[in-house]
Amino acid sequence: MADHFRNVGKGLDKAVESYNQAVGSLETRVLVSARRFSEYGADTSKVIPDIDPVEKDTRALQTAEMKGEEGGEE
């Protein structure tokens, strides 16, 4: 069971990392280009809302049994 929770935690951490990379790419590449659309006569009346990065960490397993220490089963 502990292995399953570790895998879920790793998956969540990876998802947060990927999300934050996507937000960074949006801000540094996509929005920079999109701001120039008005130069080409595009309708820019719609505002793109701010997207905040996720600043949360998964909670680490704390007990020895869940960490696989001291003879605890995994």
The first five atom37 places (N, CA, C, CB, O) and aatype in JSON, in Angstrom:
{
  "aatype": [12, 0, 3, 8, 13, 1, 2, 19, 7, 11, 7, 10, 3, 11, 0, 19, 6, 15, 18, 2, 5, 0, 19, 7, 15, 10, 6, 16, 1, 19, 10, 19, 15, 0, 1, 1, 13, 15, 6, 18, 7, 0, 3, 16, 15, 11, 19, 9, 14, 3, 9, 3, 14, 19, 6, 11, 3, 16, 1, 0, 10, 5, 16, 0, 6, 12, 11, 7, 6, 6, 7, 7, 6, 6],
  "atom_mask": [
    [1, 1, 1, 1, 1],
    [1, 1, 1, 1, 1],
    [1, 1, 1, 1, 1],
    [1, 1, 1, 1, 1],
    [1, 1, 1, 1, 1],
    [1, 1, 1, 1, 1],
    [1, 1, 1, 1, 1],
    [1, 1, 1, 1, 1],
    [1, 1, 1, 0, 1],
    [1, 1, 1, 1, 1],
    [1, 1, 1, 0, 1],
    [1, 1, 1, 1, 1],
    [1, 1, 1, 1, 1],
    [1, 1, 1, 1, 1],
    [1, 1, 1, 1, 1],
    [1, 1, 1, 1, 1],
    [1, 1, 1, 1, 1],
    [1, 1, 1, 1, 1],
    [1, 1, 1, 1, 1],
    [1, 1, 1, 1, 1],
    [1, 1, 1, 1, 1],
    [1, 1, 1, 1, 1],
    [1, 1, 1, 1, 1],
    [1, 1, 1, 0, 1],
    [1, 1, 1, 1, 1],
    [1, 1, 1, 1, 1],
    [1, 1, 1, 1, 1],
    [1, 1, 1, 1, 1],
    [1, 1, 1, 1, 1],
    [1, 1, 1, 1, 1],
    [1, 1, 1, 1, 1],
    [1, 1, 1, 1, 1],
    [1, 1, 1, 1, 1],
    [1, 1, 1, 1, 1],
    [1, 1, 1, 1, 1],
    [1, 1, 1, 1, 1],
    [1, 1, 1, 1, 1],
    [1, 1, 1, 1, 1],
    [1, 1, 1, 1, 1],
    [1, 1, 1, 1, 1],
    [1, 1, 1, 0, 1],
    [1, 1, 1, 1, 1],
    [1, 1, 1, 1, 1],
    [1, 1, 1, 1, 1],
    [1, 1, 1, 1, 1],
    [1, 1, 1, 1, 1],
    [1, 1, 1, 1, 1],
    [1, 1, 1, 1, 1],
    [1, 1, 1, 1, 1],
    [1, 1, 1, 1, 1],
    [1, 1, 1, 1, 1],
    [1, 1, 1, 1, 1],
    [1, 1, 1, 1, 1],
    [1, 1, 1, 1, 1],
    [1, 1, 1, 1, 1],
    [1, 1, 1, 1, 1],
    [1, 1, 1, 1, 1],
    [1, 1, 1, 1, 1],
    [1, 1, 1, 1, 1],
    [1, 1, 1, 1, 1],
    [1, 1, 1, 1, 1],
    [1, 1, 1, 1, 1],
    [1, 1, 1, 1, 1],
    [1, 1, 1, 1, 1],
    [1, 1, 1, 1, 1],
    [1, 1, 1, 1, 1],
    [1, 1, 1, 1, 1],
    [1, 1, 1, 0, 1],
    [1, 1, 1, 1, 1],
    [1, 1, 1, 1, 1],
    [1, 1, 1, 0, 1],
    [1, 1, 1, 0, 1],
    [1, 1, 1, 1, 1],
    [1, 1, 1, 1, 1]
  ],
  "atom_positions": [
    [[0.83, -1.19, 0.0], [0.0, 0.0, 0.0], [0.87, 1.26, 0.0], [-0.94, 0.0, 1.22], [0.56, 2.24, -0.66]],
    [[1.97, 1.21, 0.75], [2.87, 2.37, 0.8], [3.43, 2.68, -0.58], [4.02, 2.11, 1.79], [3.56, 3.85, -0.95]],
    [[3.75, 1.65, -1.34], [4.25, 1.87, -2.71], [3.22, 2.6, -3.56], [4.62, 0.53, -3.36], [3.56, 3.48, -4.35]],
    [[1.97, 2.23, -3.4], [0.9, 2.89, -4.16], [0.84, 4.38, -3.81], [-0.46, 2.22, -3.88], [0.71, 5.23, -4.69]],
    [[0.92, 4.69, -2.51], [0.87, 6.09, -2.09], [2.1, 6.86, -2.59], [0.77, 6.19, -0.57], [1.98, 8.01, -3.01]],
    [[3.28, 6.23, -2.54], [4.47, 6.88, -3.07], [4.31, 7.16, -4.55], [5.72, 6.01, -2.83], [4.67, 8.25, -5.02]],
    [[3.77, 6.22, -5.3], [3.57, 6.41, -6.73], [2.56, 7.52, -7.02], [3.1, 5.1, -7.37], [2.74, 8.32, -7.93]],
    [[1.48, 7.56, -6.22], [0.49, 8.63, -6.39], [1.15, 9.98, -6.09], [-0.73, 8.4, -5.45], [0.95, 10.94, -6.83]],
    [[1.92, 10.05, -5.03], [2.61, 11.3, -4.68], [3.55, 11.75, -5.77], [0.0, 0.0, 0.0], [3.58, 12.92, -6.13]],
    [[4.33, 10.81, -6.31], [5.24, 11.14, -7.42], [4.46, 11.63, -8.63], [6.09, 9.91, -7.79], [4.87, 12.58, -9.3]],
    [[3.34, 10.98, -8.91], [2.5, 11.4, -10.04], [1.95, 12.8, -9.84], [0.0, 0.0, 0.0], [1.92, 13.59, -10.78]],
    [[1.51, 13.1, -8.63], [0.99, 14.44, -8.34], [2.09, 15.48, -8.47], [0.38, 14.49, -6.93], [1.88, 16.55, -9.04]],
    [[3.28, 15.16, -7.94], [4.41, 16.09, -8.05], [4.74, 16.35, -9.53], [5.65, 15.53, -7.31], [4.99, 17.49, -9.91]],
    [[4.75, 15.32, -10.34], [5.04, 15.46, -11.77], [3.95, 16.29, -12.46], [5.16, 14.06, -12.43], [4.25, 17.12, -13.32]],
    [[2.7, 16.07, -12.08], [1.6, 16.84, -12.67], [1.75, 18.33, -12.33], [0.24, 16.32, -12.17], [1.53, 19.18, -13.2]],
    [[2.1, 18.64, -11.09], [2.3, 20.04, -10.68], [3.48, 20.63, -11.45], [2.54, 20.13, -9.15], [3.41, 21.77, -11.92]],
    [[4.56, 19.87, -11.58], [5.72, 20.35, -12.32], [5.36, 20.63, -13.78], [6.86, 19.31, -12.24], [5.75, 21.66, -14.33]],
    [[4.62, 19.74, -14.4], [4.21, 19.92, -15.8], [3.28, 21.11, -15.94], [3.53, 18.65, -16.32], [3.4, 21.88, -16.9]],
    [[2.35, 21.27, -15.01], [1.43, 22.4, -15.04], [2.2, 23.71, -14.95], [0.4, 22.3, -13.89], [1.95, 24.64, -15.71]],
    [[3.15, 23.78, -14.01], [3.92, 25.0, -13.83], [4.78, 25.31, -15.06], [4.8, 24.89, -12.59], [4.96, 26.48, -15.42]],
    [[5.32, 24.29, -15.71], [6.07, 24.49, -16.94], [5.16, 25.03, -18.05], [6.74, 23.18, -17.39], [5.55, 25.9, -18.82]],
    [[3.94, 24.51, -18.11], [2.98, 24.98, -19.12], [2.61, 26.44, -18.86], [1.72, 24.1, -19.11], [2.51, 27.22, -19.81]],
    [[2.41, 26.81, -17.61], [2.1, 28.2, -17.27], [3.27, 29.09, -17.67], [1.79, 28.34, -15.74], [3.06, 30.17, -18.23]],
    [[4.48, 28.66, -17.38], [5.66, 29.44, -17.75], [5.77, 29.62, -19.26], [0.0, 0.0, 0.0], [6.08, 30.71, -19.74]],
    [[5.51, 28.56, -20.0], [5.55, 28.63, -21.46], [4.47, 29.56, -22.0], [5.4, 27.23, -22.07], [4.7, 30.34, -22.92]],
    [[3.28, 29.47, -21.41], [2.19, 30.35, -21.81], [2.6, 31.81, -21.62], [0.91, 30.05, -20.99], [2.38, 32.65, -22.5]],
    [[3.19, 32.11, -20.47], [3.54, 33.49, -20.16], [4.7, 34.0, -21.01], [3.89, 33.63, -18.7], [4.7, 35.16, -21.43]],
    [[5.69, 33.16, -21.26], [6.9, 33.64, -21.93], [6.86, 33.49, -23.45], [8.08, 32.91, -21.41], [7.61, 34.17, -24.15]],
    [[6.0, 32.63, -23.95], [5.98, 32.42, -25.4], [4.64, 32.79, -26.03], [6.3, 30.97, -25.71], [4.58, 33.61, -26.94]],
    [[3.59, 32.2, -25.54], [2.28, 32.38, -26.18], [1.75, 33.79, -25.98], [1.28, 31.36, -25.62], [1.36, 34.45, -26.94]],
    [[1.73, 34.26, -24.74], [1.15, 35.59, -24.49], [1.98, 36.7, -25.11], [1.02, 35.83, -22.99], [1.43, 37.71, -25.55]],
    [[3.3, 36.52, -25.16], [4.15, 37.52, -25.8], [3.75, 37.67, -27.27], [5.65, 37.12, -25.67], [3.64, 38.79, -27.77]],
    [[3.54, 36.56, -27.94], [3.12, 36.6, -29.35], [1.69, 37.11, -29.49], [3.24, 35.21, -29.98], [1.39, 37.87, -30.4]],
    [[0.82, 36.69, -28.59], [-0.59, 37.08, -28.67], [-0.76, 38.58, -28.51], [-1.41, 36.35, -27.61], [-1.67, 39.17, -29.1]],
    [[0.11, 39.21, -27.73], [0.01, 40.66, -27.54], [0.27, 41.42, -28.83], [0.98, 41.12, -26.46], [-0.15, 42.56, -28.97]],
    [[0.96, 40.8, -29.77], [1.26, 41.45, -31.05], [0.12, 41.32, -32.06], [2.52, 40.87, -31.64], [0.17, 41.93, -33.13]],
    [[-0.9, 40.54, -31.74], [-2.01, 40.35, -32.67], [-2.67, 41.66, -33.08], [-3.05, 39.43, -32.05], [-3.1, 41.81, -34.22]],
    [[-2.75, 42.6, -32.15], [-3.4, 43.88, -32.47], [-2.65, 44.61, -33.59], [-3.48, 44.76, -31.23], [-3.27, 45.37, -34.34]],
    [[-1.34, 44.39, -33.7], [-0.56, 45.01, -34.77], [-1.03, 44.53, -36.14], [0.93, 44.71, -34.59], [-0.85, 45.22, -37.15]],
    [[-1.62, 43.36, -36.17], [-2.09, 42.77, -37.43], [-3.59, 42.94, -37.63], [-1.74, 41.3, -37.48], [-4.18, 42.34, -38.52]],
    [[-4.21, 43.77, -36.79], [-5.62, 44.06, -36.94], [-6.57, 43.08, -36.28], [0.0, 0.0, 0.0], [-7.77, 43.13, -36.52]],
    [[-6.05, 42.18, -35.46], [-6.91, 41.2, -34.78], [-7.68, 41.87, -33.65], [-6.08, 40.02, -34.24], [-7.21, 42.83, -33.04]],
    [[-8.86, 41.34, -33.38], [-9.68, 41.83, -32.26], [-9.02, 41.38, -30.96], [-11.16, 41.3, -32.36], [-8.9, 40.18, -30.7]],
    [[-8.6, 42.33, -30.16], [-7.93, 42.01, -28.89], [-8.75, 42.5, -27.7], [-6.53, 42.62, -28.85], [-8.2, 42.81, -26.64]],
    [[-10.06, 42.57, -27.88], [-10.91, 43.07, -26.81], [-11.09, 42.06, -25.67], [-12.26, 43.46, -27.36], [-11.42, 42.44, -24.55]],
    [[-10.87, 40.78, -25.96], [-11.0, 39.77, -24.91], [-9.7, 39.71, -24.11], [-11.33, 38.38, -25.51], [-8.61, 39.69, -24.68]],
    [[-9.85, 39.68, -22.82], [-8.7, 39.65, -21.93], [-8.42, 38.21, -21.52], [-8.93, 40.55, -20.68], [-9.33, 37.48, -21.13]],
    [[-7.17, 37.81, -21.61], [-6.77, 36.47, -21.16], [-6.55, 36.54, -19.66], [-5.47, 35.97, -21.91], [-5.73, 37.33, -19.19]],
    [[-7.28, 35.74, -18.9], [-7.14, 35.81, -17.44], [-5.77, 35.3, -16.99], [-8.25, 35.01, -16.76], [-5.16, 34.46, -17.64]],
    [[-5.31, 35.83, -15.86], [-4.06, 35.36, -15.28], [-4.22, 33.91, -14.82], [-3.63, 36.27, -14.1], [-5.27, 33.52, -14.31]],
    [[-3.17, 33.14, -15.0], [-3.15, 31.75, -14.53], [-2.02, 31.63, -13.54], [-2.98, 30.73, -15.73], [-0.86, 31.88, -13.87]],
    [[-2.34, 31.25, -12.33], [-1.34, 31.16, -11.28], [-0.7, 29.78, -11.26], [-1.95, 31.47, -9.93], [-1.38, 28.78, -11.5]],
    [[0.61, 29.72, -10.97], [1.25, 28.42, -10.8], [0.74, 27.75, -9.53], [2.79, 28.56, -10.76], [0.25, 28.43, -8.62]],
    [[0.85, 26.45, -9.47], [0.45, 25.7, -8.28], [1.63, 25.68, -7.33], [-0.02, 24.25, -8.63], [2.72, 25.25, -7.7]],
    [[1.44, 26.15, -6.13], [2.51, 26.24, -5.14], [2.27, 25.3, -3.98], [2.65, 27.67, -4.64], [2.49, 25.67, -2.82]],
    [[1.83, 24.08, -4.26], [1.54, 23.12, -3.21], [2.41, 21.9, -3.39], [0.05, 22.73, -3.2], [2.72, 21.51, -4.52]],
    [[2.8, 21.3, -2.28], [3.58, 20.08, -2.31], [2.75, 18.93, -1.76], [4.89, 20.24, -1.5], [1.87, 19.13, -0.92]],
    [[3.04, 17.74, -2.23], [2.37, 16.58, -1.66], [2.94, 16.31, -0.27], [2.53, 15.33, -2.59], [4.1, 16.64, 0.01]],
    [[2.15, 15.72, 0.57], [2.57, 15.4, 1.93], [3.35, 14.09, 1.9], [1.36, 15.31, 2.89], [2.88, 13.1, 1.35]],
    [[4.53, 14.1, 2.49], [5.37, 12.9, 2.53], [4.83, 11.92, 3.57], [6.83, 13.28, 2.85], [4.26, 12.31, 4.58]],
    [[5.04, 10.64, 3.29], [4.68, 9.61, 4.27], [5.58, 9.77, 5.49], [4.81, 8.17, 3.66], [6.79, 9.95, 5.35]],
    [[5.0, 9.72, 6.69], [5.75, 10.01, 7.9], [6.09, 8.79, 8.75], [4.98, 10.98, 8.72], [7.16, 8.75, 9.36]],
    [[5.22, 7.81, 8.8], [5.44, 6.68, 9.69], [6.46, 5.71, 9.12], [4.12, 5.96, 9.97], [6.58, 5.57, 7.9]],
    [[7.18, 5.06, 10.0], [8.21, 4.11, 9.57], [7.6, 2.99, 8.73], [8.94, 3.52, 10.78], [8.22, 2.53, 7.77]],
    [[6.4, 2.55, 9.08], [5.76, 1.48, 8.34], [5.46, 1.9, 6.9], [4.47, 1.05, 9.04], [5.61, 1.1, 5.97]],
    [[5.04, 3.12, 6.72], [4.69, 3.59, 5.39], [5.93, 3.94, 4.56], [3.78, 4.8, 5.49], [5.88, 3.93, 3.33]],
    [[7.05, 4.24, 5.23], [8.28, 4.55, 4.53], [9.08, 3.28, 4.22], [9.13, 5.51, 5.34], [10.06, 3.33, 3.48]],
    [[8.65, 2.16, 4.78], [9.36, 0.91, 4.54], [10.58, 0.76, 5.44], [0.0, 0.0, 0.0], [11.52, 0.05, 5.09]],
    [[10.59, 1.42, 6.58], [11.71, 1.36, 7.51], [11.43, 0.4, 8.65], [12.02, 2.75, 8.07], [10.29, -0.01, 8.86]],
    [[12.46, 0.04, 9.37], [12.38, -0.75, 10.6], [11.54, -1.99, 10.43], [11.82, 0.07, 11.72], [10.74, -2.32, 11.31]],
    [[11.7, -2.69, 9.35], [11.01, -3.95, 9.17], [9.54, -3.82, 8.84], [0.0, 0.0, 0.0], [8.83, -4.83, 8.8]],
    [[9.05, -2.61, 8.62], [7.65, -2.41, 8.25], [7.42, -2.95, 6.85], [0.0, 0.0, 0.0], [8.31, -2.86, 5.99]],
    [[6.24, -3.5, 6.6], [5.94, -4.04, 5.28], [5.5, -2.96, 4.34], [4.87, -5.12, 5.36], [4.91, -1.96, 4.76]],
    [[5.79, -3.15, 3.08], [5.38, -2.17, 2.07], [4.22, -2.7, 1.29], [6.53, -1.83, 1.13], [3.73, -2.02, 0.38]]
  ]
}
